[in-house]
């Protein structure tokens, strides 16, 4: 019975901890910073935001990073001018629906680019929270390399009701 309980505790830890923010929750370390990473076909993709809750009108500082972990250059064919996309999603009855895409305006020309072996590229846009974003439900922010949907990573955000601040 003790082995079973240990297995259950380990399973819960494996399922819950990877999505938990880092820090100790007491102001020692980034207690509410959100970070997600995946590695797909030799590309390590990370998405980071400094907090999980934001007020309308505030900025959400985002860091989106792509690293070529291989020993060879990686040519990426982006179907438009932006090398990456961020999307804000909300859950609906049929799945997830995009609320907004960033960058919103980009040229619609196939734009190939190369990530050299071991090279890292980082983008740090600040997204402005619009007053029409839902406040009583979790929203998902995704980042992906444009043209490589399988590289998509997510973090969960919540938007505070008008007039509230802090997490």
DSSP file (Angstrom, degrees, kcal/mol; ACC not computed):
  #  RESIDUE AA STRUCTURE BP1 BP2  ACC     N-H-->O    O-->H-N    N-H-->O    O-->H-N    TCO  KAPPA ALPHA  PHI   PSI    X-CA   Y-CA   Z-CA
    1    1 A X     >        0   0    0      0, 0.0     4,-2.3     0, 0.0     5,-0.2   0.000 360.0 360.0 360.0 -37.5    0.0    0.0    0.0
    2    2 A X  H  >  +     0   0    0      1,-0.2     4,-2.2     2,-0.2     5,-0.2   0.893 360.0  51.2 -63.2 -39.7    2.9    2.3    0.8
    3    3 A X  H  > S+     0   0    0      2,-0.2     4,-2.3     1,-0.2    -1,-0.2   0.893 108.7  51.5 -63.6 -40.3    4.3    1.8   -2.7
    4    4 A X  H  > S+     0   0    0      2,-0.2     4,-2.4     1,-0.2    -2,-0.2   0.925 110.2  48.5 -62.5 -44.9    1.0    2.6   -4.3
    5    5 A X  H  X S+     0   0    0     -4,-2.3     4,-2.5     1,-0.2    -2,-0.2   0.894 111.0  50.9 -62.8 -40.4    0.8    5.9   -2.3
    6    6 A X  H  X S+     0   0    0     -4,-2.2     4,-2.4     2,-0.2    -1,-0.2   0.903 110.1  49.7 -63.9 -40.5    4.3    6.8   -3.3
    7    7 A X  H  X S+     0   0    0     -4,-2.3     4,-2.6     2,-0.2    -2,-0.2   0.903 110.6  49.8 -64.1 -41.5    3.4    6.1   -7.0
    8    8 A X  H  X S+     0   0    0     -4,-2.4     4,-2.5     2,-0.2    -2,-0.2   0.923 111.4  48.8 -63.9 -43.9    0.3    8.3   -6.7
    9    9 A X  H  X S+     0   0    0     -4,-2.5     4,-2.4     1,-0.2    -2,-0.2   0.911 112.6  48.1 -62.2 -42.1    2.3   11.1   -5.2
   10   10 A X  H  X S+     0   0    0     -4,-2.4     4,-2.5     2,-0.2    -2,-0.2   0.916 111.2  50.3 -64.6 -43.2    5.0   10.8   -7.9
   11   11 A X  H  X S+     0   0    0     -4,-2.6     4,-2.0     2,-0.2    -2,-0.2   0.921 111.1  48.5 -61.0 -45.1    2.3   10.8  -10.6
   12   12 A X  H  X S+     0   0    0     -4,-2.5     4,-2.6     1,-0.2     5,-0.4   0.920 111.6  50.5 -61.9 -43.5    0.6   13.9   -9.2
   13   13 A X  H  X S+     0   0    0     -4,-2.4     4,-2.1     1,-0.2     5,-0.4   0.908 110.9  48.6 -61.3 -42.2    4.0   15.7   -8.9
   14   14 A X  H  < S+     0   0    0     -4,-2.5     4,-0.5     1,-0.2    -1,-0.2   0.846 116.1  43.2 -67.2 -33.8    4.9   14.8  -12.5
   15   15 A X  H  < S+     0   0    0     -4,-2.0     4,-0.2    -5,-0.2    -2,-0.2   0.845 124.6  31.7 -79.8 -34.3    1.5   16.0  -13.8
   16   16 A X  H >< S+     0   0    0     -4,-2.6     3,-1.0    -5,-0.2     4,-0.4   0.895 108.4  60.2 -93.9 -44.9    1.3   19.2  -11.7
   17   17 A X  G >< S+     0   0    0     -4,-2.1     3,-1.7    -5,-0.4    -3,-0.1   0.833  92.4  63.1 -63.2 -38.5    4.8   20.6  -11.2
   18   18 A X  G 3  S+     0   0    0     -4,-0.5    -1,-0.2    -5,-0.4    -2,-0.1   0.822 108.9  43.9 -59.1 -27.0    5.9   21.2  -14.8
   19   19 A X  G <  S+     0   0    0     -3,-1.0    -1,-0.3    -4,-0.2    -2,-0.2   0.479  92.5 106.0 -92.9  -2.3    3.1   23.8  -15.2
   20   20 A X  S <  S-     0   0    0     -3,-1.7    15,-0.1    -4,-0.4    12,-0.1  -0.504  76.5-110.6 -78.8 144.2    3.7   25.5  -11.8
   21   21 A X        -     0   0    0     -2,-0.2    13,-0.2    10,-0.1    10,-0.1  -0.341  36.6-112.0 -65.7 155.9    5.4   28.8  -11.7
   22   22 A X  S    S+     0   0    0     11,-0.7    11,-0.3     8,-0.3     3,-0.2  -0.367  72.1  58.7 -84.6 169.7    8.9   28.9  -10.2
   23   23 A X  S    S-     0   0    0      1,-0.1     6,-0.2    -2,-0.1     7,-0.1  -0.365  89.0 -84.5 101.5 176.9    9.8   30.6   -6.9
   24   24 A X        -     0   0    0      4,-1.2    -1,-0.1    -2,-0.1     5,-0.1   0.384  51.4-117.5-105.7   3.9    8.6   30.0   -3.4
   25   25 A X  S    S+     0   0    0     -3,-0.2     4,-0.1     3,-0.1    -2,-0.1   0.484  96.5  91.6  77.2   1.5    5.5   32.2   -3.4
   26   26 A X  S    S-     0   0    0      2,-0.2     3,-0.1     3,-0.0    -1,-0.1   0.113 114.0 -87.6-114.5  19.1    7.0   34.5   -0.7
   27   27 A X  S    S+     0   0    0      1,-0.2     2,-1.0     2,-0.2    -4,-0.0   0.466  96.4 119.8  88.7   0.9    8.7   37.0   -2.9
   28   28 A X  S    S-     0   0    0      2,-0.0    -4,-1.2     3,-0.0    -2,-0.2  -0.796  81.8 -12.2-100.1  93.1   11.9   35.0   -3.1
   29   29 A X  S    S-     0   0    0     -2,-1.0     2,-2.0    -6,-0.2    -2,-0.2  -0.322 110.3 -47.9 101.3 169.0   12.2   34.3   -6.8
   30   30 A X    >   +     0   0    0      1,-0.2     3,-1.1    -2,-0.1    -8,-0.3  -0.497  61.9 174.6 -79.1  78.8    9.8   34.8   -9.6
   31   31 A X  T 3  S+     0   0    0     -2,-2.0    -1,-0.2     1,-0.3   -10,-0.1   0.774  77.9  31.2 -61.2 -29.8    6.8   33.1   -7.9
   32   32 A X  T 3  S+     0   0    0     18,-0.3    -1,-0.3    -3,-0.2     2,-0.1   0.350  86.0 125.0-113.5   7.9    4.3   33.9  -10.6
   33   33 A X    <   -     0   0    0     -3,-1.1   -11,-0.7   -11,-0.3     2,-0.4  -0.438  50.5-145.7 -65.0 137.6    6.6   33.9  -13.7
   34   34 A X  E     +A   49   0A   0     15,-2.8    15,-2.2    17,-0.2     2,-0.4  -0.903  22.0 172.8-110.8 137.5    5.3   31.5  -16.4
   35   35 A X  E     +A   48   0A   0     -2,-0.4     2,-0.4    13,-0.2    13,-0.2  -0.996   6.9 178.7-145.6 132.8    7.6   29.6  -18.6
   36   36 A X  E     -A   47   0A   0     11,-2.2    11,-2.5    -2,-0.4     2,-0.3  -0.999   5.8-178.6-137.6 142.5    7.0   26.8  -21.1
   37   37 A X  E     +A   46   0A   0     -2,-0.4     2,-0.3     9,-0.2     9,-0.2  -0.986   5.9 174.5-140.1 146.7    9.5   25.0  -23.3
   38   38 A X  E     -A   45   0A   0      7,-2.1     7,-3.0    -2,-0.3     2,-0.5  -0.980  20.0-144.2-144.7 156.6    9.4   22.3  -26.0
   39   39 A X  E     +A   44   0A   0     -2,-0.3     2,-0.4     5,-0.2     5,-0.2  -0.991  23.5 172.5-123.7 123.6   11.9   20.8  -28.3
   40   40 A X  E >   -A   43   0A   0      3,-2.6     3,-2.0    -2,-0.5    -2,-0.0  -0.988  66.7 -22.2-134.8 122.2   10.7   19.8  -31.8
   41   41 A X  T 3  S-     0   0    0     -2,-0.4    29,-0.1     1,-0.3    -1,-0.1   0.861 129.3 -44.1  48.0  45.4   13.0   18.6  -34.6
   42   42 A X  T 3  S+     0   0    0      1,-0.2    27,-3.2    27,-0.1    28,-0.5   0.527 115.3 113.6  81.3   5.3   16.1   20.1  -33.2
   43   43 A X  E <   -AB  40  68A   0     -3,-2.0    -3,-2.6    25,-0.2     2,-0.6  -0.948  52.2-155.4-111.4 125.7   14.4   23.5  -32.3
   44   44 A X  E     -AB  39  67A   0     23,-2.8    23,-2.3    -2,-0.5     2,-0.5  -0.892  15.5-169.3 -98.0 123.8   14.0   24.5  -28.6
   45   45 A X  E     -AB  38  66A   0     -7,-3.0    -7,-2.1    -2,-0.6     2,-0.4  -0.947   4.9-176.5-117.2 129.3   11.1   26.9  -28.3
   46   46 A X  E     -AB  37  65A   0     19,-2.4    19,-2.3    -2,-0.5     2,-0.4  -0.966  10.7-168.4-128.0 146.3   10.5   28.8  -25.1
   47   47 A X  E     +AB  36  64A   0    -11,-2.5   -11,-2.2    -2,-0.4     2,-0.4  -0.998  14.3 178.2-131.7 125.9    7.7   31.2  -24.1
   48   48 A X  E     +AB  35  63A   0     15,-2.3    15,-2.4    -2,-0.4     2,-0.3  -0.991  12.4 176.6-134.0 136.8    8.0   33.3  -20.9
   49   49 A X  E     -AB  34  62A   0    -15,-2.2   -15,-2.8    -2,-0.4    13,-0.2  -0.973  32.0-129.9-130.9 150.1    5.8   35.9  -19.3
   50   50 A X  S    S+     0   0    0     11,-0.7     2,-0.3    -2,-0.3   -18,-0.3   0.626  84.3  11.8 -78.3 -11.9    6.6   37.5  -15.9
   51   51 A X        -     0   0    0    -18,-0.1   -17,-0.2   -17,-0.1   -18,-0.1  -0.936  60.6-130.9-154.3 171.0    3.2   37.0  -14.3
   52   52 A X  S    S+     0   0    0     -2,-0.3   106,-2.3     1,-0.1     2,-0.4   0.584  87.7  56.3-105.8 -12.7   -0.1   35.1  -14.7
   53   53 A X  E     +d  158   0B   0    104,-0.2     2,-0.3   106,-0.1   106,-0.2  -0.968  58.7 177.1-128.2 137.2   -2.6   38.0  -14.2
   54   54 A X  E     -d  159   0B   0    104,-2.0   106,-2.6    -2,-0.4     2,-0.2  -0.989  22.4-130.2-139.7 145.1   -2.8   41.3  -16.0
   55   55 A X  E >   -d  160   0B   0     -2,-0.3     3,-2.2   104,-0.2    74,-0.3  -0.616  42.4 -87.3 -90.7 151.5   -5.2   44.3  -15.8
   56   56 A X  T 3  S+     0   0    0    104,-0.6    74,-0.2     1,-0.3   107,-0.2  -0.330 116.8  24.2 -55.6 137.6   -6.9   45.8  -18.8
   57   57 A X  T 3  S+     0   0    0     72,-2.9    -1,-0.3     1,-0.3    73,-0.1   0.176  99.1 114.6  90.3 -16.9   -4.6   48.5  -20.3
   58   58 A X    <   -     0   0    0     -3,-2.2    71,-3.1    70,-0.1     2,-0.4  -0.346  67.8-111.2 -81.8 167.5   -1.4   46.9  -18.9
   59   59 A X  E     -E  128   0C   0     69,-0.2     2,-0.7    -3,-0.1    69,-0.2  -0.792  13.5-149.3 -99.4 142.8    1.4   45.4  -20.9
   60   60 A X  E     -E  127   0C   0     67,-3.1    67,-2.5    -2,-0.4     2,-0.5  -0.919  17.3-148.7-106.2 102.3    2.2   41.7  -21.0
   61   61 A X  E     -E  126   0C   0     -2,-0.7   -11,-0.7    65,-0.2     2,-0.4  -0.619  20.6-170.0 -74.1 122.7    5.9   41.5  -21.6
   62   62 A X  E     -B   49   0A   0     63,-2.7     2,-0.5    -2,-0.5   -13,-0.2  -0.893  16.9-161.4-116.3 141.6    6.6   38.3  -23.5
   63   63 A X  E     -B   48   0A   0    -15,-2.4   -15,-2.3    -2,-0.4     2,-0.5  -0.984  10.6-178.1-121.7 120.7    9.8   36.6  -24.4
   64   64 A X  E     -BC  47 123A   0     59,-2.9    59,-2.7    -2,-0.5     2,-0.4  -0.978   8.4-177.0-119.6 123.2    9.7   34.1  -27.2
   65   65 A X  E     -BC  46 122A   0    -19,-2.3   -19,-2.4    -2,-0.5     2,-0.4  -0.952  14.4-169.5-128.0 139.5   12.9   32.2  -28.0
   66   66 A X  E     -BC  45 121A   0     55,-2.6    55,-2.7    -2,-0.4     2,-0.4  -0.998   9.1-174.7-127.1 128.5   14.0   29.7  -30.7
   67   67 A X  E     -BC  44 120A   0    -23,-2.3   -23,-2.8    -2,-0.4     2,-0.8  -0.986  23.4-138.0-125.1 131.9   17.3   27.8  -30.5
   68   68 A X  E     -B   43   0A   0     51,-2.6    50,-1.3    -2,-0.4   -25,-0.2  -0.801  20.6-176.2 -84.9 110.0   18.7   25.5  -33.1
   69   69 A X        +     0   0    0    -27,-3.2   -26,-0.1    -2,-0.8    -1,-0.1   0.360  53.1  89.6 -90.5   5.5   20.1   22.6  -31.0
   70   70 A X  S    S-     0   0    0    -28,-0.5    48,-0.6     2,-0.2     4,-0.1  -0.371  83.5-117.7 -97.0 177.0   21.5   20.8  -34.0
   71   71 A X  S    S+     0   0    0     46,-0.2     2,-0.3    -2,-0.1    46,-0.2   0.258  92.6  66.8 -94.8   9.9   24.9   20.9  -35.6
   72   72 A X  S    S-     0   0    0     44,-0.1    -2,-0.2    43,-0.1    46,-0.2  -0.942  91.4 -96.8-131.1 151.4   23.5   22.1  -39.0
   73   73 A X        -     0   0    0     -2,-0.3     2,-0.5    44,-0.1    43,-0.2  -0.315  34.6-141.8 -61.2 150.0   21.7   25.3  -40.1
   74   74 A X  E     -F  115   0D   0     41,-2.5    41,-2.6    -4,-0.1     2,-0.5  -0.960   6.8-153.6-120.9 114.4   17.9   25.1  -40.1
   75   75 A X  E     -F  114   0D   0     -2,-0.5     2,-0.5    39,-0.2    39,-0.2  -0.745  12.5-166.9 -87.1 129.0   16.1   26.8  -43.0
   76   76 A X  E     -F  113   0D   0     37,-3.4    37,-2.7    -2,-0.5     2,-0.8  -0.972  11.1-151.6-120.4 127.5   12.6   27.9  -42.0
   77   77 A X  E     -F  112   0D   0     -2,-0.5     2,-0.4    35,-0.2    35,-0.2  -0.854  12.9-162.6-102.8 103.2   10.0   28.9  -44.6
   78   78 A X  E     -F  111   0D   0     33,-1.3    33,-3.0    -2,-0.8    69,-0.2  -0.726  16.9-142.3 -85.2 128.7    7.6   31.4  -43.0
   79   79 A X  S    S+     0   0    0     -2,-0.4     2,-0.3    31,-0.2    -1,-0.1   0.518  85.0  22.1 -71.2  -1.8    4.4   31.8  -45.1
   80   80 A X  S    S-     0   0    0      2,-0.3    31,-0.5    31,-0.2    28,-0.2  -0.849 100.1 -82.2-148.1-174.1    4.4   35.5  -44.2
   81   81 A X  S    S+     0   0    0     26,-2.8     2,-0.4    -2,-0.3    27,-0.1   0.635  98.5  84.1 -74.0 -15.6    6.8   38.2  -43.1
   82   82 A X        -     0   0    0     25,-0.3    -2,-0.3     1,-0.1    29,-0.1  -0.742  64.4-152.1 -91.8 133.5    6.9   37.4  -39.4
   83   83 A X  S    S+     0   0    0     -2,-0.4    63,-1.7    62,-0.1     2,-0.3   0.649  81.3  22.4 -75.8 -12.8    9.3   34.7  -38.1
   84   84 A X  E     -G  145   0E   0     61,-0.3     2,-0.4    63,-0.1    61,-0.2  -0.951  65.4-149.6-145.5 163.6    7.0   33.9  -35.2
   85   85 A X  E     -G  144   0E   0     59,-2.4    59,-2.2    -2,-0.3     2,-0.4  -0.996   1.0-161.7-134.8 143.3    3.4   34.3  -34.1
   86   86 A X  E     -GH 143 102E   0     16,-2.8    16,-3.3    -2,-0.4     2,-0.4  -0.960  15.7-171.0-114.3 141.5    1.8   34.8  -30.7
   87   87 A X  E     -GH 142 101E   0     55,-2.1    55,-3.0    -2,-0.4     2,-0.5  -0.994  17.7-145.2-134.5 142.2   -1.9   34.0  -30.3
   88   88 A X  E     -GH 141 100E   0     12,-2.8    11,-3.6    -2,-0.4    12,-1.2  -0.928  26.4-168.9-104.7 128.3   -4.3   34.6  -27.5
   89   89 A X  E     -GH 140  98E   0     51,-3.2    51,-1.9    -2,-0.5     2,-0.4  -0.844  14.1-165.0-119.7 150.2   -7.0   31.8  -27.1
   90   90 A X  E     -GH 139  97E   0      7,-2.3     7,-2.8    -2,-0.3     2,-0.3  -0.984  29.9-111.5-129.6 147.5  -10.2   31.3  -25.2
   91   91 A X  E     + H   0  96E   0     47,-0.5     5,-0.3    -2,-0.4     2,-0.2  -0.601  38.9 176.6 -79.5 134.0  -12.0   28.1  -24.6
   92   92 A X  E >   - H   0  95E   0      3,-3.2     3,-1.8    -2,-0.3     0, 0.0  -0.757  48.4 -88.4-126.6 174.9  -15.4   27.8  -26.4
   93   93 A X  T 3  S+     0   0    0      1,-0.3     3,-0.1    -2,-0.2    -2,-0.0   0.790 126.9  43.7 -57.9 -29.7  -17.9   24.9  -26.6
   94   94 A X  T 3  S-     0   0    0      1,-0.1     2,-0.4     0, 0.0    -1,-0.3   0.360 127.7 -80.5-100.2   5.6  -16.1   23.4  -29.7
   95   95 A X  E <  S-H   92   0E   0     -3,-1.8    -3,-3.2     2,-0.0     2,-0.4  -0.988  81.2 -16.5 139.2-129.0  -12.5   23.8  -28.5
   96   96 A X  E     -H   91   0E   0     -2,-0.4     2,-0.4    -5,-0.3    -5,-0.2  -0.957  52.5-162.9-122.0 137.5  -10.3   26.9  -28.5
   97   97 A X  E     -H   90   0E   0     -7,-2.8    -7,-2.3    -2,-0.4     2,-0.4  -0.940  24.5-114.9-121.2 139.7  -10.8   30.0  -30.5
   98   98 A X  E     -H   89   0E   0     -2,-0.4    -9,-0.3    -9,-0.2     3,-0.1  -0.591  26.2-179.2 -75.5 127.0   -8.3   32.7  -31.3
   99   99 A X  E    S-     0   0E   0    -11,-3.6     2,-0.3    -2,-0.4   -10,-0.2   0.849  70.5  -7.0 -87.4 -44.7   -9.0   36.1  -29.7
  100  100 A X  E     -H   88   0E   0    -12,-1.2   -12,-2.8     2,-0.0     2,-0.4  -0.996  58.2-146.8-154.1 149.6   -6.0   37.9  -31.2
  101  101 A X  E     -H   87   0E   0     -2,-0.3     2,-0.4   -14,-0.2   -14,-0.2  -0.944  26.6-119.4-119.3 141.6   -2.8   37.2  -33.1
  102  102 A X  E    S+H   86   0E   0    -16,-3.3   -16,-2.8    -2,-0.4     2,-0.1  -0.980  95.9  33.1-126.4 140.0    0.4   39.1  -32.8
  103  103 A X  S    S-     0   0    0     -2,-0.4    -1,-0.2   -18,-0.2   -21,-0.1   0.669  78.6-168.2 -67.2 149.1    1.9   40.6  -34.8
  104  104 A X  S    S+     0   0    0      1,-0.2     2,-0.5    -2,-0.1    -2,-0.1   0.876  70.5  44.5 -76.0 -38.3   -1.4   41.7  -36.3
  105  105 A X        +     0   0    0      2,-0.0     2,-0.3     0, 0.0    -1,-0.2  -0.930  68.0 144.6-112.8 124.7    0.0   43.1  -39.5
  106  106 A X        -     0   0    0     -2,-0.5     2,-0.1    -3,-0.1     0, 0.0  -0.982  52.0 -91.4-150.3 158.5    2.6   41.4  -41.5
  107  107 A X        -     0   0    0     -2,-0.3   -26,-2.8     1,-0.1     2,-0.9  -0.446  28.6-134.6 -72.9 144.5    3.4   41.1  -45.2
  108  108 A X        +     0   0    0    -28,-0.2     2,-0.4    -2,-0.1   -28,-0.1  -0.400  65.4 117.5 -97.0  55.7    1.9   38.1  -46.9
  109  109 A X  S    S-     0   0    0     -2,-0.9     2,-0.1     2,-0.0    -2,-0.1  -0.984  76.0-105.7-122.8 132.7    5.0   37.1  -48.8
  110  110 A X        -     0   0    0     -2,-0.4     2,-0.5   -31,-0.1   -31,-0.2  -0.394  41.8-170.6 -57.7 124.0    6.8   33.8  -48.2
  111  111 A X  E     -F   78   0D   0    -33,-3.0   -33,-1.3   -31,-0.5   -31,-0.2  -0.848   5.4-162.9-127.1  94.0    9.9   34.7  -46.2
  112  112 A X  E     +F   77   0D   0     -2,-0.5     2,-0.3   -35,-0.2   -35,-0.2  -0.478  13.7 175.8 -73.9 147.0   12.5   32.0  -45.6
  113  113 A X  E     -F   76   0D   0    -37,-2.7   -37,-3.4    -2,-0.1     2,-0.4  -0.966  20.6-130.6-145.8 161.7   15.1   32.5  -42.9
  114  114 A X  E     -F   75   0D   0     -2,-0.3     2,-0.6   -39,-0.2   -39,-0.2  -0.942   4.7-159.0-122.7 135.8   17.9   30.5  -41.4
  115  115 A X  E     -F   74   0D   0    -41,-2.6   -41,-2.5    -2,-0.4     3,-0.1  -0.951  28.5-137.1-108.8 110.1   18.8   29.6  -37.9
  116  116 A X    >   -     0   0    0     -2,-0.6     3,-2.3   -43,-0.2   -48,-0.3  -0.156  38.4 -72.4 -65.1 161.4   22.4   28.6  -37.8
  117  117 A X  T 3  S+     0   0    0      1,-0.3    -1,-0.2   -46,-0.2   -46,-0.2  -0.339 121.8   2.9 -54.7 125.9   23.7   25.6  -35.8
  118  118 A X  T 3  S+     0   0    0    -50,-1.3    -1,-0.3   -48,-0.6     2,-0.1   0.395  99.1 141.3  77.6  -3.7   23.5   26.6  -32.1
  119  119 A X    <   -     0   0    0     -3,-2.3   -51,-2.6   -52,-0.1     2,-0.4  -0.424  35.7-158.1 -76.1 146.5   22.0   30.0  -32.8
  120  120 A X  E     -C   67   0A   0    -53,-0.2     2,-0.4    -2,-0.1   -53,-0.2  -0.980   4.4-166.8-122.5 136.0   19.3   31.5  -30.7
  121  121 A X  E     -C   66   0A   0    -55,-2.7   -55,-2.6    -2,-0.4     2,-0.4  -0.983   8.0-167.7-121.0 137.0   16.8   34.2  -31.7
  122  122 A X  E     -C   65   0A   0     -2,-0.4     2,-0.4   -57,-0.2   -57,-0.2  -0.978   8.2-169.5-127.9 135.9   14.7   36.0  -29.2
  123  123 A X  E     -C   64   0A   0    -59,-2.7   -59,-2.9    -2,-0.4     2,-0.2  -0.972   0.4-171.5-121.2 139.5   11.7   38.3  -29.6
  124  124 A X        +     0   0    0     -2,-0.4   -61,-0.2   -61,-0.2     2,-0.1  -0.554  14.5 169.3-132.4  68.7   10.4   40.4  -26.7
  125  125 A X        -     0   0    0     -2,-0.2   -63,-2.7   -64,-0.1     2,-0.6  -0.450  28.2-138.4 -77.0 155.1    7.1   42.0  -27.7
  126  126 A X  E     -E   61   0C   0    -65,-0.2     2,-0.4    -2,-0.1   -65,-0.2  -0.971  18.0-152.3-111.9 117.4    4.9   43.8  -25.1
  127  127 A X  E     -E   60   0C   0    -67,-2.5   -67,-3.1    -2,-0.6     2,-0.5  -0.764   9.8-134.7 -93.2 131.5    1.2   43.0  -25.7
  128  128 A X  E     -E   59   0C   0     -2,-0.4     2,-0.5   -69,-0.2   -69,-0.2  -0.741  19.9-126.0 -86.7 126.6   -1.3   45.5  -24.5
  129  129 A X        -     0   0    0    -71,-3.1   -72,-2.9    -2,-0.5     2,-0.2  -0.604  26.4-142.9 -74.0 120.3   -4.3   44.0  -22.6
  130  130 A X    >   -     0   0    0     -2,-0.5     3,-1.6   -74,-0.2   -72,-0.1  -0.549  14.6-124.5 -84.9 150.6   -7.5   45.1  -24.3
  131  131 A X  T 3  S+     0   0    0      1,-0.3    31,-0.1    -2,-0.2    -1,-0.1   0.673 107.9  61.8 -68.8 -16.5  -10.6   45.9  -22.3
  132  132 A X  T 3  S+     0   0    0      2,-0.1    -1,-0.3     3,-0.0     2,-0.2   0.420  75.3 111.8 -91.6   3.0  -12.6   43.4  -24.4
  133  133 A X  S <  S-     0   0    0     -3,-1.6   -77,-0.1     1,-0.1     6,-0.0  -0.579  82.3 -98.5 -73.6 138.5  -10.5   40.4  -23.3
  134  134 A X        -     0   0    0     -2,-0.2    25,-0.5     1,-0.1     3,-0.2  -0.248  34.0-168.7 -60.2 141.8  -12.6   38.0  -21.1
  135  135 A X  S    S+     0   0    0      1,-0.1    26,-0.2    23,-0.1    -1,-0.1   0.597  74.0  57.0-107.8 -14.7  -11.9   38.4  -17.4
  136  136 A X  S    S+     0   0    0     24,-0.1     2,-0.3     2,-0.1    -1,-0.1  -0.055 100.6  54.7-113.1  33.6  -13.6   35.4  -15.8
  137  137 A X  S    S-     0   0    0     22,-0.2    22,-0.5    -3,-0.2     2,-0.2  -0.989  87.2 -94.8-157.5 153.1  -11.9   32.6  -17.6
  138  138 A X        -     0   0    0     -2,-0.3   -47,-0.5    20,-0.1     2,-0.3  -0.522  37.1-158.7 -72.2 140.4   -8.4   31.3  -18.2
  139  139 A X  E     -GI  90 157E   0     18,-3.1    18,-3.4    -2,-0.2     2,-0.5  -0.888   7.9-138.0-114.7 150.1   -6.9   32.4  -21.5
  140  140 A X  E     -GI  89 156E   0    -51,-1.9   -51,-3.2    -2,-0.3     2,-0.5  -0.929   8.0-159.0-111.9 131.7   -4.0   30.7  -23.3
  141  141 A X  E     -GI  88 155E   0     14,-3.1    14,-2.0    -2,-0.5     2,-0.3  -0.936  16.5-169.7-105.0 125.5   -1.1   32.5  -24.9
  142  142 A X  E     -GI  87 154E   0    -55,-3.0   -55,-2.1    -2,-0.5     2,-0.4  -0.853  11.0-164.4-115.7 152.5    0.7   30.5  -27.5
  143  143 A X  E     +GI  86 153E   0     10,-2.1    10,-2.3    -2,-0.3     2,-0.3  -0.989  16.2 166.6-129.5 143.0    3.9   31.1  -29.3
  144  144 A X  E     -G   85   0E   0    -59,-2.2   -59,-2.4    -2,-0.4     2,-0.4  -0.995  42.4-103.8-152.7 152.5    5.1   29.3  -32.4
  145  145 A X  E >   -GI  84 148E   0      3,-0.5     3,-2.6    -2,-0.3   -61,-0.3  -0.671  54.3-105.2 -72.8 127.2    7.6   29.6  -35.2
  146  146 A X  T 3  S+     0   0    0    -63,-1.7    -1,-0.1    -2,-0.4   -66,-0.0  -0.367 107.0  17.5 -60.4 124.0    5.7   30.8  -38.2
  147  147 A X  T 3  S+     0   0    0    -69,-0.2    -1,-0.3    -2,-0.2     2,-0.3   0.288 111.6  81.2  95.9  -8.4    5.3   27.9  -40.6
  148  148 A X  E X   +I  145   0E   0     -3,-2.6     3,-2.5     1,-0.1    -3,-0.5  -0.625  49.1 170.7-128.0  72.8    6.0   25.3  -38.0
  149  149 A X  E >  S+     0   0E   0      1,-0.3     3,-1.8    -2,-0.3    -1,-0.1   0.771  72.7  70.3 -55.4 -28.9    2.7   24.9  -36.0
  150  150 A X  E 3  S+     0   0E   0      1,-0.3    -1,-0.3    -3,-0.1    -2,-0.0   0.605  87.5  67.0 -67.5  -8.6    4.1   21.8  -34.2
  151  151 A X  E <  S+     0   0E   0     -3,-2.5    -1,-0.3    -6,-0.2    -2,-0.2   0.351  73.2 133.7 -89.6   6.6    6.5   24.2  -32.3
  152  152 A X  E <   -     0   0E   0     -3,-1.8     2,-0.3    -8,-0.1    -8,-0.2  -0.344  32.1-175.7 -66.3 132.2    3.6   25.8  -30.5
  153  153 A X  E     -I  143   0E   0    -10,-2.3   -10,-2.1    -2,-0.1     2,-0.3  -0.923   8.0-151.9-124.2 153.7    4.0   26.3  -26.7
  154  154 A X  E     -I  142   0E   0     -2,-0.3     2,-0.3   -12,-0.2   -12,-0.2  -0.925  15.8-176.2-128.8 147.5    1.3   27.7  -24.3
  155  155 A X  E     -I  141   0E   0    -14,-2.0   -14,-3.1    -2,-0.3     2,-0.5  -0.968  29.1-123.7-131.2 152.8    1.1   29.6  -21.0
  156  156 A X  E     +I  140   0E   0     -2,-0.3     2,-0.3   -16,-0.2   -16,-0.2  -0.829  30.9 179.8-101.4 131.4   -2.2   30.3  -19.2
  157  157 A X  E     -I  139   0E   0    -18,-3.4   -18,-3.1    -2,-0.5     2,-0.4  -0.806  14.5-153.6-120.8 161.5   -3.1   33.9  -18.3
  158  158 A X  E     -d   53   0B   0   -106,-2.3  -104,-2.0    -2,-0.3     2,-0.5  -0.998  12.3-139.2-136.0 144.9   -6.0   35.6  -16.6
  159  159 A X  E     -d   54   0B   0    -25,-0.5  -104,-0.2   -22,-0.5   -22,-0.2  -0.874  22.1-130.3-103.3 127.3   -7.2   39.1  -17.1
  160  160 A X  E     -d   55   0B   0   -106,-2.6  -104,-0.6    -2,-0.5     3,-0.1  -0.428  30.8 -97.6 -75.4 148.2   -8.3   40.9  -14.0
  161  161 A X    >   -     0   0    0    -26,-0.2     3,-2.3     1,-0.1    -1,-0.1  -0.283  59.3 -74.8 -60.7 153.5  -11.6   42.7  -13.9
  162  162 A X  T 3  S+     0   0    0      1,-0.3    -1,-0.1   -31,-0.1     3,-0.1  -0.200 121.5  21.7 -50.1 131.8  -11.5   46.5  -14.6
  163  163 A X  T 3  S+     0   0    0      1,-0.3     2,-0.3  -107,-0.2    -1,-0.3   0.251  98.9 108.6  92.8 -13.4  -10.1   48.4  -11.7
  164  164 A X    <   -     0   0    0     -3,-2.3    -1,-0.3     2,-0.0     2,-0.3  -0.712  44.7-173.2 -96.7 150.0   -8.3   45.4  -10.0
  165  165 A X        +     0   0    0     -2,-0.3  -111,-0.1    -3,-0.1    -4,-0.1  -0.935  40.4  33.3-135.2 161.0   -4.5   45.0  -10.0
  166  166 A X              0   0    0     -2,-0.3  -112,-0.0     1,-0.2    -2,-0.0   0.094 360.0 360.0  81.0 164.8   -2.1   42.3   -8.9
  167  167 A X              0   0    0   -114,-0.1    -1,-0.2    -7,-0.0  -113,-0.1   0.433 360.0 360.0 -84.9 360.0   -2.3   38.6   -9.0
